[in-house]
């Protein structure tokens, strides 16, 4: 059976949970260009030393 007090409490809780999400805007917005640049820098920073370590470790004599 429909209970108006329960439904009003549910609507109030739903409103309180969704209203801040509507009011906020993203603080950090990253596009595809920035993402590719970040991946490239991380690959150069960590990939080359790891590659050298791997080759030195698994050297065939």
Buried (B, 14 or more C-beta within 10 A) or exposed (E): EEEEEEEEEEEEEEEEEEEEEEEEEEEEEEEEEEEEEEEEEEEEEEEEEEEEEEEEEEEEE
